[in-house]
């Protein structure tokens, strides 16, 4: 008696295997797409916190120069810590090899959710050279010396107040310097925000294009 089941099973597998491979590939692509979109969302949220931090830092330092009240200096320090933390993270990731521990610490200081940080690090390391993100990162880097100047002016004003150097003309000069820093920082911050948004849209469009075959397959199956 001859049994043909193995041959039948072999034919069935040859028929089904391509569909199984396609389904697994689509599931993998969908998972990767969701991870990338989640990381992009985290960067957009991080940029919003970065922008708020630098604006609040200027606001509170101006109030501190006006009132000499230490509460405003402490708020200034807390606000400027956000963009400085993000900058530390970027510098750590640009090292060779990257300093992942320092990057995590910087991103946490920047107010980013701890659950988002692994994805943010992965996205930076793997998409750093993508044209839109590279433009955003270069705009971000351009703010570094201006933030350093703002940080320095804050320390100088604090030292002036601690040393009782509170001549009106001195603080008028310090406030004028804060104003000049704001004039330099504002357009750089806008350029950073706009280029990151463009990069976010580009990545989303790329993922949407990559998922077209999966969408077409889903429609055929339904």
KEKE-3310 file (N, C-alpha, C; in steps of 0.2 Angstrom, whole numbers, plus 5000, padded with zeros to 4 digits):
npx = (5004:5003:5008:5004:5005:5017:5021:5010:5010:5022:5019:5009:5016:5025:5016:5011:5021:5027:5018:5018:5031:5029:5019:5026:5037:5030:5024:5036:5040:5030:5031:5044:5041:5032:5040:5049:5041:5036:5048:5051:5040:5044:5055:5050:5042:5052:5059:5050:5050:5063:5063:5054:5061:5073:5066:5060:5071:5077:5067:5066:5078:5079:5069:5075:5086:5079:5073:5081:5078:5081:5073:5070:5082:5084:5074:5078:5090:5084:5076:5086:5093:5087:5088:5102:5104:5099:5108:5120:5117:5117:5130:5136:5132:5137:5150:5164:5168:5150:5144:5134:5128:5130:5122:5109:5108:5108:5097:5087:5089:5084:5071:5064:5054:5058:5055:5055:5068:5078:5073:5075:5089:5092:5086:5093:5106:5105:5098:5105:5112:5103:5096:5086:5086:5099:5100:5092:5099:5111:5105:5101:5114:5119:5114:5121:5133:5126:5118:5127:5132:5121:5120:5132:5130:5120:5127:5136:5127:5122:5133:5137:5126:5128:5139:5135:5135:5126:5123:5113:5116:5124:5116:5107:5115:5117:5104:5102:5111:5105:5094:5100:5105:5093:5088:5097:5096:5082:5079:5087:5082:5069:5073:5078:5067:5058:5066:5067:5053:5051:5060:5053:5041:5046:5051:5040:5033:5041:5040:5026:5026:5034:5026:5016:5015:5011:4998:4991:4991:4984:4971:4968:4967:4955)
npy = (4994:5011:5026:5043:5054:5062:5068:5075:5084:5091:5097:5106:5113:5120:5128:5136:5142:5154:5163:5163:5168:5180:5186:5185:5194:5206:5208:5210:5222:5230:5231:5237:5249:5255:5256:5265:5276:5279:5283:5294:5303:5304:5312:5324:5328:5330:5340:5351:5352:5356:5368:5375:5376:5384:5396:5398:5400:5412:5420:5419:5422:5436:5441:5438:5447:5459:5458:5453:5442:5426:5415:5416:5414:5401:5395:5398:5391:5378:5378:5380:5369:5359:5361:5360:5347:5339:5343:5338:5324:5323:5326:5315:5304:5307:5303:5292:5277:5279:5286:5279:5278:5291:5298:5293:5299:5313:5314:5311:5322:5331:5330:5319:5305:5290:5278:5281:5283:5273:5270:5283:5284:5274:5278:5290:5285:5277:5284:5296:5301:5304:5315:5325:5324:5326:5339:5345:5342:5349:5362:5362:5360:5372:5381:5379:5387:5399:5395:5392:5405:5411:5404:5407:5421:5421:5415:5426:5436:5431:5430:5444:5449:5442:5447:5460:5469:5479:5490:5501:5503:5493:5482:5485:5484:5470:5465:5470:5462:5449:5451:5452:5439:5432:5437:5431:5418:5414:5414:5403:5393:5391:5387:5375:5368:5368:5361:5348:5345:5344:5333:5323:5322:5317:5304:5298:5298:5290:5278:5275:5273:5262:5253:5251:5238:5229:5235:5233:5219:5216:5221:5213:5201:5203)
npz = (5000:4995:5002:5001:5008:5013:5001:4998:5009:5007:4995:4999:5009:5000:4994:5004:5011:5005:5008:5022:5024:5019:5027:5040:5037:5035:5047:5055:5048:5052:5066:5067:5061:5070:5081:5076:5073:5086:5092:5085:5088:5102:5100:5095:5105:5114:5109:5110:5124:5125:5119:5127:5138:5135:5133:5145:5153:5149:5152:5166:5170:5166:5175:5187:5186:5187:5199:5209:5216:5224:5220:5207:5201:5204:5197:5184:5183:5184:5172:5162:5163:5156:5141:5141:5146:5136:5126:5131:5130:5116:5112:5119:5112:5099:5101:5098:5104:5106:5121:5130:5143:5148:5138:5141:5154:5151:5143:5152:5160:5152:5153:5146:5144:5153:5147:5134:5131:5126:5113:5107:5108:5099:5087:5085:5083:5072:5062:5061:5050:5040:5029:5032:5046:5049:5046:5055:5067:5065:5066:5079:5085:5082:5092:5103:5107:5110:5121:5130:5132:5138:5149:5156:5157:5167:5178:5180:5183:5195:5203:5204:5211:5223:5227:5230:5220:5213:5205:5196:5182:5179:5179:5170:5159:5159:5157:5144:5138:5139:5131:5119:5118:5117:5105:5096:5099:5097:5082:5079:5087:5081:5068:5072:5077:5065:5056:5062:5063:5049:5046:5054:5047:5035:5038:5042:5030:5023:5030:5028:5014:5013:5019:5010:5002:5013:5016:5004:5003:5015:5011:5000:5007:5014)
capx = (5000:5008:5006:5007:5004:5022:5022:5005:5012:5027:5016:5006:5021:5028:5011:5009:5027:5028:5013:5020:5036:5027:5016:5031:5040:5025:5023:5042:5040:5025:5034:5049:5038:5029:5045:5052:5036:5036:5054:5051:5036:5048:5060:5046:5040:5058:5061:5045:5053:5069:5061:5051:5067:5077:5062:5059:5077:5078:5061:5067:5084:5077:5065:5081:5090:5075:5071:5087:5076:5084:5069:5070:5088:5083:5070:5082:5094:5080:5074:5091:5095:5083:5092:5109:5104:5099:5115:5125:5115:5119:5137:5138:5130:5142:5157:5166:5161:5145:5144:5127:5126:5130:5117:5103:5108:5107:5090:5083:5089:5080:5064:5062:5052:5063:5053:5056:5075:5081:5071:5078:5096:5093:5085:5099:5112:5104:5096:5109:5115:5098:5097:5082:5088:5106:5099:5089:5104:5115:5102:5102:5121:5121:5112:5126:5137:5122:5116:5133:5133:5116:5122:5137:5127:5116:5131:5139:5122:5121:5139:5136:5121:5131:5145:5132:5137:5119:5122:5108:5119:5127:5110:5104:5119:5116:5098:5103:5115:5100:5090:5104:5106:5087:5088:5101:5093:5075:5078:5090:5077:5064:5076:5079:5060:5056:5069:5065:5047:5052:5063:5048:5037:5050:5052:5033:5031:5045:5037:5020:5028:5037:5020:5011:5013:5007:4991:4988:4990:4978:4965:4966:4964:4949)
capy = (5000:5017:5032:5049:5060:5066:5072:5080:5089:5094:5102:5111:5118:5125:5133:5140:5145:5161:5167:5163:5172:5187:5188:5187:5200:5212:5209:5213:5229:5234:5232:5242:5255:5257:5258:5271:5282:5281:5287:5301:5306:5306:5318:5330:5330:5332:5347:5355:5353:5360:5375:5379:5377:5390:5402:5400:5402:5419:5424:5419:5426:5443:5442:5438:5453:5464:5458:5450:5437:5420:5410:5416:5411:5394:5393:5399:5385:5372:5379:5379:5362:5355:5361:5358:5340:5337:5344:5333:5318:5323:5325:5308:5300:5308:5301:5286:5274:5283:5285:5277:5280:5299:5300:5292:5304:5319:5314:5311:5329:5335:5329:5314:5299:5285:5272:5283:5284:5268:5271:5289:5283:5269:5282:5294:5281:5274:5289:5302:5304:5305:5322:5329:5324:5329:5347:5347:5341:5355:5368:5361:5361:5380:5384:5377:5393:5404:5393:5393:5412:5412:5400:5411:5427:5419:5415:5432:5440:5428:5432:5451:5450:5439:5452:5466:5473:5480:5496:5500:5503:5486:5477:5487:5481:5463:5464:5471:5456:5444:5453:5451:5432:5430:5438:5426:5411:5413:5411:5396:5388:5390:5383:5368:5365:5367:5355:5342:5343:5341:5326:5319:5321:5313:5298:5295:5297:5284:5272:5274:5270:5255:5248:5250:5231:5226:5237:5230:5212:5216:5222:5207:5195:5205)
capz = (5000:4995:5006:4997:5013:5013:4995:4998:5014:5004:4990:5003:5012:4995:4992:5010:5014:5003:5012:5029:5024:5018:5034:5045:5035:5036:5054:5057:5046:5055:5072:5066:5059:5076:5085:5074:5074:5093:5094:5082:5093:5108:5099:5094:5112:5118:5106:5113:5131:5124:5117:5133:5143:5134:5133:5152:5156:5147:5156:5173:5171:5166:5182:5192:5185:5189:5206:5213:5221:5222:5218:5200:5199:5204:5191:5178:5183:5182:5165:5157:5163:5150:5134:5142:5147:5129:5122:5134:5127:5109:5112:5121:5106:5094:5103:5095:5103:5110:5129:5131:5150:5148:5134:5145:5159:5148:5140:5158:5163:5147:5154:5142:5148:5153:5143:5127:5129:5122:5106:5105:5107:5093:5081:5083:5081:5065:5057:5062:5044:5036:5027:5036:5053:5049:5046:5062:5072:5064:5068:5086:5087:5082:5098:5109:5110:5113:5127:5134:5134:5142:5156:5158:5160:5173:5183:5181:5187:5202:5207:5205:5217:5229:5229:5232:5215:5211:5202:5191:5176:5178:5178:5163:5154:5159:5154:5137:5135:5139:5126:5113:5117:5115:5098:5093:5100:5094:5076:5079:5090:5076:5063:5074:5077:5059:5053:5066:5060:5042:5047:5056:5041:5030:5041:5042:5023:5021:5033:5024:5007:5015:5022:5005:5001:5018:5016:4999:5005:5020:5007:4997:5012:5017)
cpx = (5004:5004:5009:5006:5011:5023:5016:5007:5017:5024:5013:5010:5024:5023:5010:5015:5028:5024:5015:5026:5034:5023:5021:5035:5036:5024:5030:5042:5035:5027:5039:5046:5035:5034:5048:5047:5036:5042:5054:5046:5040:5052:5056:5044:5046:5060:5056:5047:5059:5068:5058:5056:5071:5073:5061:5065:5078:5073:5063:5074:5083:5073:5071:5085:5086:5074:5076:5084:5078:5080:5069:5076:5088:5079:5074:5087:5090:5078:5080:5094:5093:5087:5099:5109:5104:5105:5120:5124:5118:5127:5140:5137:5135:5149:5158:5171:5157:5145:5136:5124:5125:5124:5110:5102:5106:5100:5085:5083:5085:5073:5060:5060:5057:5062:5055:5064:5079:5079:5074:5085:5096:5091:5090:5105:5111:5101:5099:5111:5109:5097:5093:5084:5095:5105:5096:5095:5109:5112:5102:5109:5122:5118:5117:5129:5132:5119:5121:5134:5127:5117:5127:5135:5123:5121:5134:5134:5122:5127:5139:5131:5124:5136:5142:5134:5130:5118:5117:5110:5122:5121:5107:5108:5118:5109:5098:5107:5110:5096:5094:5105:5099:5086:5092:5098:5087:5075:5082:5085:5071:5066:5076:5072:5057:5059:5068:5058:5047:5055:5058:5043:5040:5050:5045:5031:5035:5042:5030:5021:5030:5031:5015:5009:5009:4999:4988:4986:4984:4971:4963:4964:4957:4944)
cpy = (5006:5023:5038:5055:5065:5071:5077:5086:5094:5100:5108:5116:5123:5130:5138:5144:5152:5165:5168:5168:5179:5190:5190:5193:5206:5213:5212:5220:5233:5236:5237:5249:5259:5260:5265:5277:5284:5285:5294:5305:5309:5312:5324:5333:5333:5339:5352:5357:5358:5367:5379:5380:5383:5396:5404:5402:5409:5423:5424:5423:5434:5445:5443:5445:5459:5464:5456:5445:5430:5415:5410:5414:5404:5391:5393:5393:5379:5372:5377:5372:5357:5355:5358:5350:5337:5337:5339:5326:5317:5322:5318:5303:5301:5306:5294:5282:5279:5281:5285:5279:5288:5301:5299:5297:5311:5319:5314:5318:5333:5334:5323:5308:5293:5279:5274:5283:5279:5269:5278:5288:5279:5274:5287:5291:5278:5278:5295:5305:5305:5313:5326:5329:5327:5337:5349:5347:5347:5361:5367:5362:5369:5384:5383:5383:5398:5402:5393:5400:5414:5409:5405:5418:5426:5419:5421:5436:5438:5430:5440:5452:5447:5444:5459:5471:5474:5487:5496:5500:5496:5481:5479:5484:5473:5461:5465:5465:5450:5445:5451:5443:5429:5431:5433:5419:5409:5410:5404:5391:5386:5386:5376:5364:5364:5361:5349:5340:5340:5334:5321:5317:5316:5306:5294:5294:5291:5278:5270:5271:5263:5250:5248:5242:5228:5228:5234:5222:5211:5217:5216:5201:5197:5205)
cpz = (5000:4998:5003:5002:5013:5007:4995:5003:5011:4999:4994:5006:5006:4993:4998:5012:5011:5007:5019:5029:5023:5024:5039:5043:5036:5043:5057:5055:5050:5062:5072:5065:5066:5081:5083:5075:5082:5095:5091:5086:5099:5106:5098:5100:5115:5115:5109:5120:5130:5123:5123:5138:5142:5134:5141:5155:5155:5151:5163:5175:5171:5173:5187:5192:5188:5196:5211:5218:5219:5219:5210:5197:5199:5199:5185:5178:5181:5175:5160:5157:5158:5144:5135:5143:5140:5125:5125:5131:5120:5108:5114:5115:5100:5095:5099:5100:5107:5117:5130:5138:5151:5144:5138:5151:5157:5146:5146:5160:5158:5148:5150:5146:5148:5148:5135:5125:5125:5115:5103:5104:5100:5087:5080:5080:5073:5060:5057:5055:5039:5035:5031:5043:5054:5050:5052:5067:5071:5066:5076:5088:5087:5088:5104:5111:5113:5120:5132:5137:5139:5149:5159:5161:5166:5179:5185:5185:5194:5206:5208:5211:5223:5232:5230:5226:5211:5208:5196:5184:5174:5176:5171:5158:5153:5156:5146:5134:5135:5133:5119:5112:5115:5107:5094:5093:5097:5087:5075:5082:5085:5070:5065:5074:5070:5055:5056:5063:5053:5042:5049:5051:5036:5032:5040:5035:5021:5023:5029:5018:5008:5016:5016:5003:5006:5018:5010:5000:5010:5016:5003:5001:5014:5011)
residu = (UNK:UNK:UNK:UNK:UNK:UNK:UNK:UNK:UNK:UNK:UNK:UNK:UNK:UNK:UNK:UNK:UNK:UNK:UNK:UNK:UNK:UNK:UNK:UNK:UNK:UNK:UNK:UNK:UNK:UNK:UNK:UNK:UNK:UNK:UNK:UNK:UNK:UNK:UNK:UNK:UNK:UNK:UNK:UNK:UNK:UNK:UNK:UNK:UNK:UNK:UNK:UNK:UNK:UNK:UNK:UNK:UNK:UNK:UNK:UNK:UNK:UNK:UNK:UNK:UNK:UNK:UNK:UNK:UNK:UNK:UNK:UNK:UNK:UNK:UNK:UNK:UNK:UNK:UNK:UNK:UNK:UNK:UNK:UNK:UNK:UNK:UNK:UNK:UNK:UNK:UNK:UNK:UNK:UNK:UNK:UNK:UNK:UNK:UNK:UNK:UNK:UNK:UNK:UNK:UNK:UNK:UNK:UNK:UNK:UNK:UNK:UNK:UNK:UNK:UNK:UNK:UNK:UNK:UNK:UNK:UNK:UNK:UNK:UNK:UNK:UNK:UNK:UNK:UNK:UNK:UNK:UNK:UNK:UNK:UNK:UNK:UNK:UNK:UNK:UNK:UNK:UNK:UNK:UNK:UNK:UNK:UNK:UNK:UNK:UNK:UNK:UNK:UNK:UNK:UNK:UNK:UNK:UNK:UNK:UNK:UNK:UNK:UNK:UNK:UNK:UNK:UNK:UNK:UNK:UNK:UNK:UNK:UNK:UNK:UNK:UNK:UNK:UNK:UNK:UNK:UNK:UNK:UNK:UNK:UNK:UNK:UNK:UNK:UNK:UNK:UNK:UNK:UNK:UNK:UNK:UNK:UNK:UNK:UNK:UNK:UNK:UNK:UNK:UNK:UNK:UNK:UNK:UNK:UNK:UNK:UNK:UNK:UNK:UNK:UNK:UNK:UNK:UNK:UNK:UNK:UNK:UNK)
# end
